[in-house]
Structures are given as structure tokens and as C-alpha cells.
Amino acid sequence: MIEGVCARPRAFTTFDLSDIHEYYQVDDISKVDARLKGKAVRLRKLIDLVGPDFHAKHIIIESEDGKYSVSLPLAETMRTALVVYELKKKPLSRDDGGPLRFLIPFSGDACTSVKGAARMPLSEQPGKDTRPANKRDHEALHAAEKDS
């Protein structure tokens, strides 16, 4: 669901995303970033569809369980960010970070990737950001992911 300071808040299903014009589709994201797999749609098209308000300067990406969120500058983020929705011609499973996974290819901060992305409010100010604040917390987060 993209909401907040926009004209047409909207929830996107996997079907909605697959129905977006091929120009905005990335059929094989490994061609964009070899570390990644799946099919995605470019965030900039989704933002266009909701009609962001002039004052929208940030996007907050929140996980389905509400435990993880990232706040990013909207203009910079929408240039390269992707929303992954499919893997091996099937909807992205929760085990693979679905049903939707937000990511920024080539990002120096792997923690900008949000598995199970559910809400993406647009806002005038930065929002809640739960990314680790230091290297120790960052390593602990990724160790916990490997264990689960």
C-alpha cells in the first residue's frame, strides 16, 4: 500500500504489478544486480500511479510485521528502487522476502532492502527507520536472519 501525501493511495496486488507496462518491468533482476533474483517493477511507476503531492520528500518502507522500516529520500530512491513480486514465474514467497520485497540494486547498504514490504507511506519528513545504527547491531541483524 502506497499512501500518505499522495492523491490516489493504492494497494498493489501481484496481478496489478505484473499488469504494469513492460517498460517498467525488470524481468530478470540478476541482469541489474547479479546478487539478486526475481521479477520486479520499478518503484518510480508505482509512485507515478499514486500521484505524489508536491510536498512528498520521503518514502518509508515498512515490513508486514511492522518490526522493520526504512526511511529514504523519495527523489533519489525512486530513480533506482525496485519492488520484487515474482520468482521462477510464481508470486514471491514469504521465505524469499515476499509477497513484495523492496530493494535498491547496488546499494552500499543492504539494510535498505525490506522483506515483506507492506506499507510505503510518502511523507514530508523522514519517518521511522529501524536500520541498525552501528556495525555490531548490523552484524547481529544479519546473523539472526541466517538463523531463521
N, C-alpha and C positions, 0 to 999 in steps of 0.2 A: 504494500500500500504506500503510494507516494501521496503525501498530504502536507499540511502546513500552509505556508504562504504561497498558494497557487490557486488558479481559477477553477481547475477541474480535478480535485483529488480523485485518485483511482487505484483500485486493486487490480493487479495483473495476474491472470492465470497462465499456466504453461501454454495453453492454447493461444491466448492473447499474444504472448511473446513470440510464439512460432509463426503467428499470422502477420507480424510486422514485416514490412518490405525488406527484401533480400539485401538491399544496400546497407541496412543497419544490422544485419546478421553477421556473426562470425561463426561459420560452420565448423571450424576446427581451431580452437584457441591455441593449440600447440604451435600453430603457424605464427601466432603473435608472440607467444612466450612458451618455449619448449618444455618448461617445467609443468605446464598446465594441460588439462584435457577437458573436452566437452564442447557444447554449442552454446553460444551466448548472443545477447543482443546488446547493442551499445547504449549505455546509460543516457547519452545525450538525446536519443529519440524518445525515451520514456519521459524525460524532463520536458521536452517539447510538447508531448501529448497532455501533460497536466497543466501547462501554461503557467510557468513560474511568475510570481509577482516581481516587479522591478526591485523590490527590497530583499528578495531571496539571495542570500550571500553564502549560506552554509547548507550542507546536507548531513543529516545524522542517520547512520545506518544501524538499525537495531536488530539483534538476533531474535528469533522466535520465542526463546525462553526468557528474554529480557535481561539476561546476565551479561551480555556483551554489546557494546556500542562504540561507534567511531564517529567523530565529528570532523568534517573536512570542508575546505573551501569549495563552494559549488562550481565556480567557473573553471578552476583548474581540474577538478575531479571529473567533470562531465566530458572533458576532452578525450580521456583515455579509458575511463572505467567501463567495466562490462558486468552484466548480470547473467550468470550461467544458469541455464534451466534444463539442460539435456546432456546425457552421457550415453553413448552407444545406442542412439536412437530411442532412448527411453527417458521419461522425466527423471531429473536428478534426485537420487535417493537421499534420505537423511544421513546415511553413512558416508555419502560423498559430499555432504555440505548442503544438501537441498532442503526444501524444494527449490529455493533460489539461493545462489551464492554470489555475493558482491565481491569483485576483485579489481585491482588495478595492476595490469601487466607491467612487469619491470619495476615495480615499486621497490624502493630500498627498505621499506617497512612492511614485512609480511603480515603484520598485525592490522593492516588496513583491509585485509580480506575478512569478510564476515560470512560465516557459515550459517545457513538457516535464516537468511535475511528476510525479515517480515515487514518492518516499517522503515520508511525512508522519509521522514519529515523534512521539509525545506524550512529554513528559518533565517531571520535577520541576524542572529547572533550565534556563536558557537554553542553547541549543545553538549549533552552528556557524552563523555569519551572515557571508556574504561580500559583503554590500552595500557599495558604495563608502563610504569613511569621510569623504571630503571632496568639495567641488564639482568640482574638477578631475578626480578619478577617476570621479565620476558622469558628467560630460560625455564622458569618454573611453569609458566603457562604452556609452553610447547612440550615440556616433559609430561604434563598432565594429559595433553591431547594424545600423545603417543600411547599412554597407558589405557586410554578409554577406547 
